[in-house]
Amino acid sequence: MNRFKIYRLLRRNAKLNEKRHPALEQNKVAKVLMYIGAAFLGAYMIFLGAAFGSMATESDEPSLLLVLLPLLLVLDFLLRLMAQQTPMVFIKPYLLMPMPAMTVVEAYLLMLVTSSYNFLWLCMFLPYAFILVVGGISFWMVLAVVICAQLMVMLNSQWYLLVRTLINQSLLWWLLPAAVYAAAIVPPLLLCDDILVPANAIIGFFSTAPLLWLLVFLLLAALVAFLLFNRYLQYHLIHREISRQEKKSTAIKHVSQFTFLERFGQTGEYLKLELKSIMRNKAIRSRVLMSLGLIIMLSAIITYTDVYEGRWILNFWCYYCFSIYAMTALTKVMGPEGNYIDLLMTQRENILMLLKAKYYFHVVILVVPLLIMLPAVISGKFTIMMVLAYLLLTSGLGYLIMFQLAVYNKQTLPLDSKVAGKNGVESGFQLFIELLGMLLPLLIVGIVLLFTSEEVAYVIVALLGLVLTIAHPWWLRNIYVRMMARKYDNLEGFHASR
């Protein structure tokens, strides 16, 4: 069997795997939400393509899309963080088969480049091209622009894969995308008052067809270089992971006992478990550090720059700073415990005490973003009442929504594996809960702000959050009862995903 046949076989298996995913077969909501989301995304891209095309036609600058697209690709990078799996998830089943591992890696990279999501961007590029051609721009110049834009999307998929793989090895690699994006954005802002000045210079440089086609070949060469480098890197890391040996050390290690938590009884024991999980397990620790880094970065941007000045955007980021840890940790609530869920089922209400301990831990952890955001309060970007209102809203309504995922999560989260980790959402309903936890609190605040002043609105929001925070024993017990009603189904899922 040659490489082309192997590629076709692996691609067909990947398509069948998507169609036969248990979550999609058992929950029709996932399919409906997936189709609705794709339709909305396609319609939004068509709108952007038409708008950009009109701007380019009026200014007679067909390469305008190439200047604006990198800003959209930053958002594409963030979206891939939530949805795109690591290569080991795809490659692992084939490692024991009589098939070259390098060929499987190559097939994965080719499928990533030619994925339907990458070509979904044509919903933006084709309307843009149509308006330009109708507006009298040369067809060959427009074709070069579209090919350049599509190559940039494909290149972004390989750039994301490279960054994500390196981050899985060490969180310090977050400095790489931060440095790249800072180098692209900060110098124009420092060297000139208007960021459109360097953009216009780039447009002017690529305003002729020969230079546009030269850019096509440069982007194609960059894509090939990224493919070759990712091919080597993925194979090297996968081979290292599957052949790794546990390191044994004879040195005496100090084990933290957290004896001050013993006064809280069984809840204290589960609080110890939560703390030790963060300290000892790579998968959980990386989520905590990533959230902390994002909070610090956002707080610094808000405090020391004028990027976010509007009332609505400041409200969004204030809530986001408090809820970001919940968005990364509670989306997989009960996932780490899936490794030993059978032991937790041995005693009555063990799970309820665990849920209470998790809730108390996440409430206490809200003090961290509160302290980090104090410089923004001192600088006048946030008010004390605003920060307290969002803290209480997160501990009340935000956690109330996100803890509902404990009822439906049934996929075990690997505690020590990085390259082989899974990142997908199990069902469409779980995705709906996550989006609800992110958007509903902001929607409520927005409605209240429409009818009252900011001071009154934050008092109302704070009272709502306080009531739901005080009521946590009741809604946690409701979650526990519903979990027990689904315990056999969840146990089967946890066992299958270990």
C-alpha positions as CSV (number, residue, x, y, z in Angstrom):
1,M,0.0,0.0,0.0
2,N,1.5,3.3,-1.1
3,R,1.4,6.6,0.8
4,F,-1.5,7.9,-1.1
5,K,-3.7,4.9,-0.3
6,I,-2.7,5.1,3.3
7,Y,-3.6,8.8,3.4
8,R,-7.1,8.0,1.9
9,L,-7.6,5.2,4.4
10,L,-6.7,7.3,7.4
11,R,-8.8,10.2,6.1
12,R,-11.8,7.9,5.7
13,N,-11.3,6.5,9.2
14,A,-11.1,10.1,10.6
15,K,-14.4,11.0,8.9
16,L,-16.1,7.8,10.2
17,N,-14.8,8.5,13.7
18,E,-16.4,12.0,13.6
19,K,-19.7,10.5,12.4
20,R,-19.7,7.7,14.9
21,H,-18.7,9.8,17.9
22,P,-20.8,8.6,20.8
23,A,-21.7,12.1,21.9
24,L,-23.1,13.0,18.4
25,E,-25.0,9.7,18.2
26,Q,-26.6,10.0,21.6
27,N,-27.2,13.7,21.6
28,K,-28.9,15.2,18.6
29,V,-28.4,18.7,20.1
30,A,-24.7,18.5,19.3
31,K,-25.4,18.0,15.6
32,V,-28.0,20.8,15.5
33,L,-25.7,23.3,17.3
34,M,-22.8,22.3,15.1
35,Y,-24.8,23.0,11.9
36,I,-26.2,26.2,13.3
37,G,-22.8,27.4,14.4
38,A,-21.3,26.6,11.0
39,A,-24.1,28.5,9.2
40,F,-23.8,31.6,11.4
41,L,-20.0,31.5,11.0
42,G,-20.3,31.2,7.2
43,A,-22.9,34.1,7.1
44,Y,-20.6,36.3,9.2
45,M,-17.7,35.6,6.9
46,I,-19.7,36.4,3.8
47,F,-20.7,39.7,5.4
48,L,-17.0,40.5,6.2
49,G,-15.9,39.5,2.8
50,A,-18.5,41.8,1.1
51,A,-17.6,44.7,3.5
52,F,-13.8,44.3,2.9
53,G,-14.4,44.0,-0.9
54,S,-16.4,47.2,-0.9
55,M,-13.6,49.0,1.0
56,A,-11.0,47.6,-1.4
57,T,-12.9,48.6,-4.5
58,E,-13.5,52.2,-3.3
59,S,-9.8,52.6,-2.5
60,D,-8.7,50.6,-5.6
61,E,-6.4,48.5,-3.3
62,P,-7.1,44.7,-4.0
63,S,-4.5,43.6,-1.4
64,L,-6.4,45.2,1.5
65,L,-7.6,41.7,2.6
66,L,-4.0,40.6,3.1
67,V,-3.4,43.5,5.6
68,L,-6.6,42.9,7.6
69,L,-6.5,39.1,7.6
70,P,-3.6,38.6,10.2
71,L,-5.8,40.3,12.8
72,L,-8.6,37.8,12.1
73,L,-6.1,34.9,12.2
74,V,-5.2,35.9,15.8
75,L,-8.9,35.1,16.6
76,D,-8.6,31.9,14.6
77,F,-5.6,30.9,16.7
78,L,-7.6,31.3,19.9
79,L,-10.6,29.4,18.4
80,R,-8.2,26.5,17.6
81,L,-7.2,26.4,21.2
82,M,-10.7,25.3,22.2
83,A,-11.4,22.9,19.4
84,Q,-8.3,21.4,17.7
85,Q,-6.9,18.2,19.2
86,T,-3.3,17.3,19.5
87,P,-1.9,14.9,16.9
88,M,-1.4,12.0,19.4
89,V,-5.2,11.6,19.8
90,F,-5.4,10.8,16.1
91,I,-2.1,8.9,15.7
92,K,-2.2,6.7,18.9
93,P,-4.6,4.0,17.6
94,Y,-2.2,3.3,14.6
95,L,1.0,2.9,16.5
96,L,0.6,-0.8,17.1
97,M,-0.3,-1.5,13.4
98,P,2.1,-2.5,10.7
99,M,2.1,1.1,9.4
100,P,5.0,3.6,9.4
101,A,4.5,6.1,12.2
102,M,6.0,8.9,10.0
103,T,3.4,8.2,7.3
104,V,0.6,8.5,9.9
105,V,2.1,11.9,11.0
106,E,2.3,13.1,7.4
107,A,-1.3,12.0,6.8
108,Y,-2.4,14.0,9.9
109,L,-0.6,17.1,8.8
110,L,-2.1,16.9,5.3
111,M,-5.6,16.4,6.8
112,L,-5.0,19.5,9.0
113,V,-4.0,21.6,6.0
114,T,-6.9,20.5,3.9
115,S,-9.5,20.5,6.6
116,S,-13.0,21.8,5.8
117,Y,-12.6,24.5,8.5
118,N,-9.6,26.0,6.5
119,F,-11.7,26.1,3.4
120,L,-14.6,27.7,5.3
121,W,-12.7,30.9,5.0
122,L,-13.5,30.9,1.3
123,C,-16.9,32.2,2.5
124,M,-15.0,35.4,3.1
125,F,-12.5,35.3,0.2
126,L,-14.9,34.5,-2.6
127,P,-17.4,37.4,-2.0
128,Y,-14.4,39.7,-1.6
129,A,-13.0,38.5,-4.9
130,F,-16.4,38.8,-6.7
131,I,-16.9,42.4,-5.6
132,L,-13.3,43.2,-6.8
133,V,-13.8,41.6,-10.2
134,V,-17.1,43.4,-10.7
135,G,-15.5,46.6,-9.6
136,G,-13.0,46.3,-12.5
137,I,-9.9,44.9,-10.8
138,S,-7.8,42.5,-12.8
139,F,-8.9,38.9,-12.5
140,W,-5.3,37.6,-12.1
141,M,-4.5,40.1,-9.4
142,V,-7.7,39.1,-7.5
143,L,-6.9,35.4,-7.9
144,A,-3.4,36.0,-6.4
145,V,-4.9,37.8,-3.5
146,V,-7.4,34.9,-2.8
147,I,-4.6,32.3,-3.1
148,C,-2.4,34.3,-0.7
149,A,-5.2,34.6,1.8
150,Q,-6.0,30.9,1.7
151,L,-2.3,30.0,2.1
152,M,-2.2,32.3,5.2
153,V,-5.0,30.3,6.7
154,M,-3.3,27.0,6.1
155,L,0.0,28.5,7.4
156,N,-1.9,29.6,10.5
157,S,-3.0,26.0,11.1
158,Q,0.6,24.8,11.1
159,W,1.7,27.7,13.2
160,Y,-0.9,26.8,15.8
161,L,0.1,23.2,15.8
162,L,3.7,24.1,16.4
163,V,2.9,26.5,19.2
164,R,0.5,24.2,20.9
165,T,2.9,21.3,20.7
166,L,5.7,23.4,22.3
167,I,3.4,24.8,25.0
168,N,2.5,21.2,25.9
169,Q,6.2,20.7,26.7
170,S,6.6,23.9,28.7
171,L,4.3,26.8,29.5
172,L,7.2,29.2,28.9
173,W,6.6,28.6,25.1
174,W,3.6,31.0,25.5
175,L,6.3,33.7,25.2
176,L,6.7,32.7,21.5
177,P,3.2,33.7,20.2
178,A,3.2,36.7,22.6
179,A,6.5,37.9,21.1
180,V,5.3,37.3,17.5
181,Y,2.0,39.1,18.0
182,A,3.7,41.9,20.0
183,A,6.3,42.4,17.2
184,A,3.5,42.7,14.7
185,I,1.3,45.1,16.6
186,V,3.5,47.2,19.0
187,P,6.1,48.7,16.6
188,P,3.5,50.3,14.3
189,L,1.8,51.8,17.3
190,L,5.1,53.2,18.7
191,L,6.5,54.4,15.4
192,C,3.3,56.2,14.1
193,D,0.1,57.5,15.6
194,D,-2.1,55.6,13.1
195,I,-1.8,51.9,12.7
196,L,-3.2,52.3,9.1
197,V,0.0,54.1,8.0
198,P,2.2,50.9,7.9
199,A,-0.9,49.0,6.5
200,N,-1.1,51.5,3.6
201,A,2.6,51.0,3.0
202,I,2.2,47.2,2.7
203,I,-0.8,47.7,0.4
204,G,1.2,50.0,-1.8
205,F,4.1,47.5,-2.0
206,F,1.9,44.6,-3.1
207,S,-0.2,46.7,-5.5
208,T,1.1,45.0,-8.6
209,A,0.3,41.5,-9.9
210,P,4.0,40.3,-10.1
211,L,4.7,41.1,-6.5
212,L,1.4,39.5,-5.4
213,W,2.4,36.3,-7.2
214,L,5.9,36.5,-5.6
215,L,4.1,36.7,-2.2
216,V,2.1,33.5,-3.3
217,F,5.4,31.6,-3.8
218,L,6.9,32.9,-0.5
219,L,3.8,31.8,1.5
220,L,3.8,28.5,-0.3
221,A,7.5,28.0,0.7
222,A,6.8,29.0,4.3
223,L,3.9,26.5,4.4
224,V,6.2,23.7,3.1
225,A,8.8,24.7,5.7
226,F,6.3,24.5,8.5
227,L,5.0,21.1,7.3
228,L,8.5,19.7,7.3
229,F,9.4,21.1,10.7
230,N,6.1,19.9,12.2
231,R,6.6,16.5,10.6
232,Y,9.9,16.1,12.4
233,L,8.8,17.6,15.7
234,Q,5.6,15.6,16.0
235,Y,7.3,12.3,15.2
236,H,10.1,13.1,17.6
237,L,7.8,14.0,20.5
238,I,5.4,11.1,19.9
239,H,8.2,8.6,19.7
240,R,9.6,10.0,23.0
241,E,6.2,9.9,24.7
242,I,5.4,6.3,23.8
243,S,8.9,5.1,24.7
244,R,9.4,7.1,27.9
245,Q,10.3,5.5,31.2
246,E,9.3,6.6,34.6
247,K,12.1,8.4,36.4
248,K,12.9,6.9,39.8
249,S,14.5,9.0,42.4
250,T,15.9,7.9,45.8
251,A,15.8,11.4,47.2
252,I,13.4,12.0,50.0
253,K,10.6,14.3,48.9
254,H,8.7,16.6,51.2
255,V,5.0,16.0,51.0
256,S,2.7,18.9,51.9
257,Q,0.1,17.8,54.4
258,F,-2.1,21.0,54.6
259,T,-2.9,20.1,58.2
260,F,-4.8,23.4,58.6
261,L,-7.6,21.9,56.5
262,E,-8.2,19.0,58.8
263,R,-10.5,21.1,60.9
264,F,-13.0,21.1,58.1
265,G,-13.5,17.3,58.2
266,Q,-14.2,15.4,55.0
267,T,-14.6,18.7,53.1
268,G,-11.1,19.6,54.2
269,E,-9.8,16.3,52.9
270,Y,-11.2,17.0,49.5
271,L,-9.7,20.5,49.6
272,K,-6.4,18.8,50.1
273,L,-7.0,16.6,47.1
274,E,-7.8,19.7,45.0
275,L,-4.6,21.4,46.0
276,K,-2.4,18.4,45.6
277,S,-4.0,17.7,42.1
278,I,-2.9,21.2,41.0
279,M,0.6,20.8,42.5
280,R,1.4,17.3,41.2
281,N,-0.5,16.9,37.9
282,K,0.8,18.5,34.7
283,A,-2.6,18.7,32.9
284,I,-4.3,20.5,35.8
285,R,-1.3,22.7,36.7
286,S,-0.9,23.9,33.1
287,R,-4.6,25.1,33.1
288,V,-4.0,27.0,36.4
289,L,-0.9,28.7,35.1
290,M,-2.4,29.5,31.8
291,S,-5.4,31.2,33.4
292,L,-3.1,33.1,35.8
293,G,-1.0,34.3,32.9
294,L,-4.0,35.5,30.9
295,I,-5.4,37.4,33.9
296,I,-2.1,39.2,34.5
297,M,-1.8,40.1,30.8
298,L,-5.4,41.4,30.6
299,S,-5.0,43.4,33.8
300,A,-1.8,45.0,32.6
301,I,-3.3,45.9,29.2
302,I,-6.3,47.5,30.8
303,T,-4.3,49.3,33.5
304,Y,-1.4,50.7,31.4
305,T,-2.9,51.2,27.9
306,D,-6.0,52.8,26.4
307,V,-6.9,49.8,24.2
308,Y,-10.1,49.1,26.2
309,E,-12.0,52.4,27.0
310,G,-15.6,51.6,26.3
311,R,-18.0,50.9,29.1
312,W,-19.2,47.6,27.6
313,I,-15.8,46.2,26.8
314,L,-14.5,47.0,30.3
315,N,-17.5,45.2,31.8
316,F,-16.8,42.2,29.6
317,W,-13.1,42.0,30.6
318,C,-13.8,42.5,34.2
319,Y,-16.2,39.5,34.3
320,Y,-13.8,37.5,32.1
321,C,-10.9,38.0,34.5
322,F,-12.9,36.5,37.3
323,S,-14.5,33.7,35.2
324,I,-11.5,32.7,33.1
325,Y,-10.2,30.1,35.6
326,A,-13.7,28.5,35.8
327,M,-13.8,28.5,32.0
328,T,-10.6,26.4,31.8
329,A,-11.0,24.3,35.0
330,L,-14.8,23.7,35.4
331,T,-15.3,22.8,31.8
332,K,-13.6,19.5,32.8
333,V,-15.1,19.3,36.3
334,M,-15.1,15.6,37.5
335,G,-12.7,14.8,34.6
336,P,-9.6,14.3,36.9
337,E,-11.8,12.4,39.4
338,G,-12.8,10.1,36.5
339,N,-9.5,8.3,37.1
340,Y,-10.7,7.1,40.5
341,I,-14.4,7.7,40.4
342,D,-15.2,4.2,41.5
343,L,-13.6,4.9,44.9
344,L,-15.7,8.0,45.3
345,M,-18.9,6.0,44.8
346,T,-18.2,3.7,47.8
347,Q,-19.7,6.0,50.4
348,R,-23.0,7.9,50.5
349,E,-22.7,11.6,49.6
350,N,-19.0,11.4,48.9
351,I,-19.6,13.2,45.6
352,L,-21.6,15.9,47.3
353,M,-18.8,16.7,49.7
354,L,-16.4,16.7,46.8
355,L,-18.6,19.2,44.9
356,K,-18.7,21.4,48.0
357,A,-15.0,21.3,48.4
358,K,-14.5,22.2,44.7
359,Y,-16.9,25.1,45.1
360,Y,-15.2,26.5,48.2
361,F,-11.8,26.2,46.5
362,H,-13.0,28.1,43.4
363,V,-14.7,30.8,45.5
364,V,-11.4,31.3,47.5
365,I,-9.4,31.4,44.3
366,L,-11.4,34.5,43.2
367,V,-9.2,36.5,45.6
368,V,-6.3,36.0,43.1
369,P,-7.9,37.9,40.2
370,L,-9.2,40.5,42.7
371,L,-5.7,41.3,43.9
372,I,-4.3,41.3,40.3
373,M,-7.0,43.7,39.2
374,L,-6.3,46.2,42.0
375,P,-4.0,48.3,39.8
376,A,-6.8,48.7,37.3
377,V,-9.0,49.9,40.2
378,I,-6.3,52.4,41.3
379,S,-5.9,53.7,37.8
380,G,-9.7,54.3,37.6
381,K,-10.5,51.8,34.8
382,F,-12.6,49.7,37.3
383,T,-14.5,50.8,40.4
384,I,-14.5,48.9,43.6
385,M,-18.3,48.2,43.4
386,M,-17.9,47.0,39.8
387,V,-15.1,44.5,40.8
388,L,-17.1,43.3,43.8
389,A,-20.2,42.9,41.8
390,Y,-18.5,40.7,39.2
391,L,-16.7,38.7,41.9
392,L,-20.1,37.8,43.5
393,L,-21.8,37.3,40.1
394,T,-19.0,34.7,39.3
395,S,-19.3,32.9,42.6
396,G,-23.0,32.8,42.3
397,L,-24.5,32.7,38.8
398,G,-21.3,31.8,37.0
399,Y,-20.4,28.8,39.1
400,L,-24.1,27.8,39.3
401,I,-24.0,27.4,35.5
402,M,-20.6,25.9,35.1
403,F,-21.1,23.3,37.9
404,Q,-24.0,21.9,35.9
405,L,-21.3,20.3,33.7
406,A,-20.6,17.9,36.6
407,V,-23.8,16.1,35.7
408,Y,-22.9,15.5,32.0
409,N,-19.1,15.2,32.0
410,K,-18.1,11.6,31.6
411,Q,-14.7,11.8,29.9
412,T,-11.6,11.1,32.1
413,L,-9.0,13.8,32.0
414,P,-5.4,12.4,31.8
415,L,-3.4,13.7,34.7
416,D,0.1,13.4,33.4
417,S,-0.1,13.2,29.6
418,K,0.4,16.3,27.6
419,V,0.9,15.4,23.9
420,A,-1.8,12.8,24.1
421,G,-4.3,15.0,25.9
422,K,-7.9,15.4,24.5
423,N,-9.4,18.8,24.3
424,G,-12.8,18.3,22.6
425,V,-16.2,19.0,23.9
426,E,-18.2,15.8,24.6
427,S,-21.6,17.0,23.5
428,G,-23.4,20.0,22.1
429,F,-25.4,20.4,25.3
430,Q,-22.1,20.8,27.3
431,L,-20.9,23.4,24.8
432,F,-24.3,25.2,25.3
433,I,-23.7,25.2,29.1
434,E,-20.2,26.7,28.6
435,L,-21.4,29.4,26.3
436,L,-24.3,30.1,28.7
437,G,-21.8,30.5,31.6
438,M,-19.8,33.0,29.6
439,L,-22.6,35.0,28.1
440,L,-25.7,34.9,30.4
441,P,-24.1,36.9,33.3
442,L,-23.0,39.6,30.9
443,L,-26.4,39.7,29.3
444,I,-28.0,40.2,32.7
445,V,-25.6,43.0,33.5
446,G,-26.2,44.6,30.1
447,I,-30.0,44.6,30.6
448,V,-29.7,46.1,34.1
449,L,-27.3,48.8,32.8
450,L,-29.9,49.8,30.2
451,F,-32.5,50.7,32.8
452,T,-30.4,52.0,35.7
453,S,-27.2,53.9,36.4
454,E,-23.9,52.0,36.8
455,E,-23.8,52.4,40.6
456,V,-27.4,51.0,41.0
457,A,-26.7,48.2,38.4
458,Y,-23.6,47.0,40.2
459,V,-25.5,46.9,43.5
460,I,-28.3,44.8,41.9
461,V,-25.8,42.5,40.3
462,A,-23.9,42.1,43.6
463,L,-27.1,41.2,45.5
464,L,-28.0,38.6,42.8
465,G,-24.6,37.0,43.0
466,L,-24.7,37.1,46.8
467,V,-28.1,35.4,47.0
468,L,-27.0,32.6,44.6
469,T,-23.7,32.2,46.5
470,I,-25.5,31.8,49.8
471,A,-27.9,29.3,48.2
472,H,-25.0,27.1,47.0
473,P,-25.9,24.1,49.4
474,W,-29.3,23.8,47.6
475,W,-28.1,23.9,44.0
476,L,-25.1,21.7,44.7
477,R,-27.4,19.1,46.2
478,N,-29.6,19.3,43.1
479,I,-26.5,18.7,41.0
480,Y,-25.6,15.8,43.1
481,V,-29.0,14.2,42.9
482,R,-29.0,14.5,39.1
483,M,-25.5,13.1,39.0
484,M,-26.6,10.0,40.9
485,A,-29.5,9.5,38.5
486,R,-26.9,9.3,35.7
487,K,-24.1,7.5,37.6
488,Y,-24.0,4.3,35.6
489,D,-24.0,6.1,32.3
490,N,-21.2,8.4,33.6
491,L,-19.2,5.5,35.1
492,E,-19.3,3.8,31.7
493,G,-18.0,6.9,30.0
494,F,-15.2,7.4,32.6
495,H,-14.1,3.8,32.2
496,A,-14.1,3.9,28.4
497,S,-12.0,7.1,28.3
498,R,-9.2,6.1,30.7
